[in-house]
Amino acid sequence: MGKLICDSTASSPVIPWRDPTDTPSSDLVDQTPIPQPPLQTTAASSSWENVPGLEEQQKRHLTRLYNKGVLWKHPQDKNQNIVFRLMHGGEVEADGNCLFTAAGKSMGVEAAARELRMRTVARFVADLGSVDEETKSLIESAIRHMYSPDLKSGWGIHVVQEVKLLAKKQDREGLDSAINELVQLGMQREIAAESIYKERCIAVDDGPSWAKYMSVSGSLDDEYDIINLQYTEEGLLTVDENRDGRAAAFGDDIAIECLATEFKREIYVVQAHGSDAMVDEENCVFFLPHRPRSEICEPPFFLFMKGTGWCCAGADHYEPLIAHHSIPVSQEKVALVL
């Protein structure tokens, strides 16, 4: 699962889809693919037709994207221009770790999702300690916006808002005991749980708490369990106590930027939105670039997201994209210039 925010210091501006054409370019000839062996043209051309959950307008645009390719220009080295043909890299499990699973497949690395998650957190902690106070304040403001929102505002955008808390696994017995005491005094179970969790658990509202939160992979090795409080404008809606400890922290914009920094590569999230998002066909596919804070030493990799009508509000799902090299051509002949 993933969490993207529209106004984030961790994300670069959206690159819109730009005037793709139907006819495949004869100038694009597959060379060495990244990271998998080359596929037969017939299989490649039909790959987007076989991806579940896509509407016809999305399939048409994504097929054009493969046929024409996208041109990437190195931000510093003007001699590095690469055309990529993007193919769907297969489905990954929707277990909260999909950002890291998909990233590993897109890069062609052997590292497990949990390892990539922990490298991401370590990079975040190191970078947070080196930024100036103004940058740190902006990052922590974005964290509060995502995970500890002001419940007095924002209802014109979201019907439901979520507050994330962290409970130490070793403290669960004591938390349950305290909740039961309030229930025995006549308090409703959900209200009692909300009161105890907000009093005794860690709010995800700054850098250190984000690092703890993003470390949670839904495994027995996690130090914390994620508690999720959901609110409507009228008040508390539900309390997800996550008693089996399987909930993982969804990857967000901050995590993607840290991954980019860790591997010194740009990461492009390719979103494909259907008719539920009320966008016309020419704008149903767009790119969200995430640039590393460090130098860029390798070509980018790409992630795919099937967006929904309530895009950028979280709980979307990442899947890998496999980027195949093609011979560089003039930018007029490609589907998109990144």
C-alpha positions in Angstrom: 0.0 0.0 0.0 1.1 3.5 -0.5 0.5 7.0 0.7 1.0 10.0 -1.6 0.4 13.6 -0.8 -0.2 16.3 -3.3 1.7 19.1 -1.4 4.8 17.6 0.0 8.4 18.8 0.4 9.4 15.2 -0.4 8.0 15.2 -3.9 8.7 17.1 -7.1 5.9 18.6 -9.3 3.7 16.4 -11.4 4.8 15.7 -15.0 1.6 15.4 -17.0 1.0 13.0 -19.9 1.8 14.9 -23.1 0.3 14.2 -26.6 1.1 10.5 -27.1 0.5 9.0 -30.6 -0.9 5.7 -31.7 1.8 4.6 -34.1 4.8 2.7 -32.6 8.1 4.3 -33.5 10.4 2.3 -35.7 13.3 4.2 -34.2 12.9 2.4 -30.9 14.9 -0.8 -30.9 15.2 -3.0 -27.8 18.7 -3.2 -26.5 19.9 -4.4 -23.1 16.8 -4.3 -20.8 16.7 -3.3 -17.2 16.6 -5.4 -15.1 15.1 -8.5 -17.0 16.0 -10.2 -20.3 14.2 -8.8 -23.4 10.7 -10.0 -24.2 9.2 -10.9 -27.5 7.5 -7.9 -29.1 4.1 -9.6 -29.2 4.2 -10.4 -25.5 5.4 -6.9 -24.7 2.7 -5.2 -26.8 -0.1 -7.2 -25.1 1.3 -6.9 -21.5 -0.8 -3.9 -20.6 -3.9 -5.7 -22.0 -3.4 -8.4 -19.4 -3.0 -6.2 -16.3 -6.1 -6.6 -14.1 -8.0 -3.6 -12.8 -7.4 -1.2 -15.7 -9.9 0.5 -17.9 -9.6 0.6 -21.7 -8.5 4.2 -21.8 -5.7 3.4 -19.3 -4.6 0.3 -21.3 -4.5 2.4 -24.5 -2.3 5.1 -23.0 0.0 2.6 -21.3 0.5 0.6 -24.5 1.4 3.8 -26.3 3.8 4.6 -23.5 5.5 1.3 -24.2 5.5 1.6 -28.0 6.8 5.2 -28.1 9.0 5.1 -25.0 9.8 7.9 -22.5 13.0 10.0 -22.7 15.0 10.6 -19.5 17.7 13.2 -19.4 20.3 13.2 -16.7 19.9 16.4 -14.7 23.6 17.1 -14.6 25.2 15.1 -17.4 23.7 16.3 -20.6 25.3 13.4 -22.5 23.1 10.9 -20.7 19.8 10.6 -22.6 18.0 7.3 -22.3 14.7 6.1 -23.8 12.8 3.6 -21.7 10.0 1.4 -22.7 7.9 0.6 -19.6 6.3 -2.7 -19.0 4.2 -3.9 -16.1 6.4 -6.1 -13.8 3.6 -8.2 -12.2 1.5 -8.0 -9.2 2.8 -7.9 -5.6 1.1 -8.7 -2.4 -1.0 -5.9 -0.8 0.4 -6.4 2.7 1.6 -2.8 3.4 5.1 -3.6 2.1 4.2 -3.2 -1.6 6.3 0.0 -2.1 9.5 -1.9 -1.0 8.6 -5.1 -2.8 7.8 -3.3 -6.0 11.0 -1.2 -5.7 13.1 -4.3 -5.4 11.6 -5.8 -8.5 11.9 -2.6 -10.5 15.5 -2.3 -9.6 16.3 -6.0 -10.0 17.9 -6.3 -6.6 17.7 -9.4 -4.4 17.0 -7.5 -1.1 13.8 -8.4 0.7 11.2 -5.8 1.3 12.0 -5.6 5.0 15.7 -4.9 4.2 14.8 -2.1 1.8 12.4 -0.7 4.4 15.1 -0.6 7.1 17.6 0.9 4.7 15.0 3.6 3.9 14.5 4.4 7.6 18.3 4.5 8.2 18.7 6.9 5.3 15.9 9.1 6.7 17.5 9.3 10.2 20.9 10.1 8.7 19.6 12.8 6.4 17.3 14.3 9.1 20.3 14.8 11.3 22.2 16.8 8.6 19.5 19.2 7.3 19.0 22.7 8.6 16.2 23.6 11.0 13.9 25.0 8.3 14.1 21.9 6.2 13.6 19.7 9.3 10.5 21.8 10.2 9.0 21.3 6.7 9.6 17.5 6.8 8.0 17.2 10.3 5.1 19.4 9.2 4.4 17.0 6.3 4.6 14.0 8.8 2.0 15.6 11.1 -0.2 16.4 8.1 -0.3 12.7 7.1 -0.4 10.9 10.4 -1.5 13.3 13.1 -3.9 15.7 11.2 -5.7 18.6 12.8 -9.2 17.2 13.3 -10.7 20.7 13.3 -9.9 21.2 9.7 -9.6 19.4 6.3 -13.1 18.1 6.2 -13.8 19.8 2.9 -11.2 17.4 1.3 -11.6 14.1 3.3 -14.7 12.4 4.6 -12.6 10.3 7.0 -9.3 11.3 8.6 -6.8 8.9 10.3 -4.6 9.3 13.3 -1.7 6.9 13.6 -0.3 5.8 17.0 2.4 3.3 17.9 2.0 0.8 20.8 4.9 -1.2 22.0 4.2 -4.9 21.7 5.4 -5.5 25.2 2.9 -2.9 26.5 -0.2 -4.4 25.0 -1.2 -6.4 28.1 -1.0 -3.2 30.2 -3.0 -1.2 27.6 -5.7 -3.8 27.5 -6.0 -3.8 31.3 -6.3 0.0 31.4 -9.0 -0.1 28.7 -10.9 -2.8 30.5 -10.9 -0.7 33.7 -12.6 2.1 31.9 -15.1 -0.2 30.3 -16.0 -1.6 33.8 -16.7 2.0 34.9 -19.3 2.2 32.2 -17.3 3.8 29.3 -18.0 2.6 25.8 -15.3 0.3 24.5 -14.2 2.4 21.5 -14.1 5.6 23.6 -12.1 3.9 26.3 -9.6 2.5 23.8 -9.2 5.9 22.1 -8.5 7.6 25.5 -5.9 5.1 26.6 -4.1 4.8 23.2 -3.9 8.6 22.9 -2.6 8.9 26.4 0.0 6.1 26.4 1.0 5.5 22.8 3.4 7.3 20.5 1.9 9.8 18.1 3.5 9.8 14.6 4.1 13.6 14.4 7.9 14.1 14.0 11.0 12.6 12.6 11.9 10.1 15.3 8.3 8.8 15.5 8.1 8.6 11.7 11.2 6.4 11.7 9.6 4.1 14.3 6.4 4.0 12.3 8.1 3.3 8.9 10.1 0.5 10.5 6.9 -1.5 11.1 6.6 -4.3 8.5 3.8 -6.3 10.0 6.1 -9.0 11.3 6.8 -10.5 14.7 10.2 -8.8 14.7 8.6 -5.3 14.9 9.0 -3.4 18.1 5.7 -1.6 17.7 2.1 -2.3 16.6 0.2 0.4 14.6 -3.0 1.7 16.1 -5.3 3.5 13.7 -8.0 5.9 14.9 -10.5 7.0 12.2 -12.6 10.1 12.6 -15.4 11.8 10.7 -16.4 15.4 11.2 -18.8 14.2 13.9 -16.2 12.4 15.9 -14.6 9.0 16.4 -15.6 6.5 13.8 -13.5 3.3 14.5 -10.5 2.1 16.4 -8.3 -0.4 14.6 -6.3 -2.0 17.4 -4.3 -4.3 15.1 -4.3 -7.1 17.7 -2.5 -9.6 15.4 0.3 -7.1 14.7 0.1 -7.7 11.0 -0.4 -4.1 9.9 2.6 -2.5 8.1 3.4 1.1 7.6 2.4 2.2 4.1 5.2 3.7 2.0 4.8 7.5 1.6 6.5 10.3 -0.4 9.1 10.7 2.3 10.0 7.0 2.1 10.2 7.2 -1.7 12.6 10.1 -1.5 14.8 8.3 1.0 14.8 5.2 -1.3 15.9 7.5 -4.1 18.7 8.9 -2.0 19.8 5.5 -0.8 20.3 4.2 -4.3 21.2 7.6 -5.9 18.5 7.2 -8.5 15.4 9.1 -9.4 12.1 7.3 -8.8 9.1 7.9 -11.0 5.6 6.9 -9.8 3.4 6.3 -12.8 -0.2 6.8 -11.9 -3.0 5.6 -14.2 -6.4 7.0 -13.3 -9.7 5.8 -14.6 -13.2 7.3 -15.1 -13.8 7.3 -11.3 -11.3 10.1 -11.1 -13.3 12.2 -13.6 -10.3 12.8 -15.8 -10.4 12.8 -19.6 -8.5 10.2 -21.6 -5.6 12.5 -22.5 -4.8 13.0 -18.8 -5.4 9.5 -17.3 -1.7 8.7 -17.0 0.9 11.0 -15.3 4.3 10.8 -13.6 5.3 11.8 -10.1 9.1 12.3 -9.9 11.0 11.8 -6.7 14.6 13.0 -6.7 17.4 12.0 -4.3 18.9 14.5 -2.0 22.3 13.3 -3.2 23.9 13.1 -6.6 22.3 10.9 -9.3 24.6 8.1 -10.2 22.3 5.7 -12.1 19.3 5.8 -14.4 15.9 6.1 -12.7 13.5 3.3 -11.9 9.7 3.3 -12.1 6.8 2.3 -10.0 3.2 1.8 -11.1 0.1 2.9 -9.2 -3.5 2.3 -10.2 -5.0 5.5 -8.9 -8.5 5.9 -7.6 -11.0 8.7 -7.7 -9.8 9.9 -4.3 -6.2 10.0 -5.5 -3.3 11.1 -3.3 -5.2 10.4 -0.1 -3.4 7.2 0.7 -4.0 3.4 0.6 -3.1 3.1 -3.1 -1.1 0.1 -4.2 2.4 0.1 -5.8 3.5 -2.4 -8.5 6.8 -2.7 -10.3 7.5 -1.4 -13.8 10.3 -2.9 -15.8 12.3 -0.3 -17.8 13.8 -1.6 -21.1 16.5 0.5 -22.8 15.9 1.7 -26.4 18.1 3.7 -28.7 17.9 7.4 -28.0 15.7 9.4 -30.5 14.7 13.0 -30.8 12.3 14.1 -28.1 9.6 14.7 -30.7 9.3 10.9 -31.4 8.8 9.7 -27.8 5.6 9.7 -25.8 7.0 11.8 -23.0 10.1 13.7 -21.9 10.8 13.3 -18.2 
